[in-house]
Amino acid sequence: MSAREAVEAARDLGFAPSEPDYGDAPGQVLCEHSQSQTEFNLGFTKGVLTDIHVYRFRVEEADLTFLLDGLDIFRTPSEELLERLEERGHTVEQNDDGVDTLPDLKVILSNESSFEYPADEEGDPIYFDYALVTSVNFQGPRGD
């Protein structure tokens, strides 16, 4: 998908590029949804979409849903989400750094944001707050 097509698809979903004149072959385009305070980066290589970095909405009542294999990645508790993805046959590589990898889906999930998101009694994040979906030479969080 070209940059123009990807940004148009983002606009159709209510997201606007932060820089209207991003050119034909940008490296990245930040798209923002002001009402929910949600943003994502569209990443490009030679003008072709290769990855999407999605950040969790900062307005809890936001009317946005981000699905991965039919599961809401930002509203399903992270431990439950990983269990359910494994039940569906996906490989989940977990680590203690808050970064989890689904290599067969080419997805990285994280919950190590600097924003104030819902936390459990111990102060740990309940939900993931970041997802990377890519199509190029996928490597896990440690470069494995």
Secondary structure, DSSP 4 states (H G I P E B T S, - for coil): -BHHHHHHHHHHTT-EESSS---SS-SEEEEEETTTTEEEEEEEETTEEEEEEEE--SSTT-----EETTEETTTS-HHHHHHHHHHTT---B--TTSEEEETTTTEEEE---SS---B-TTS-BSS--EEEEE-SS---TT--
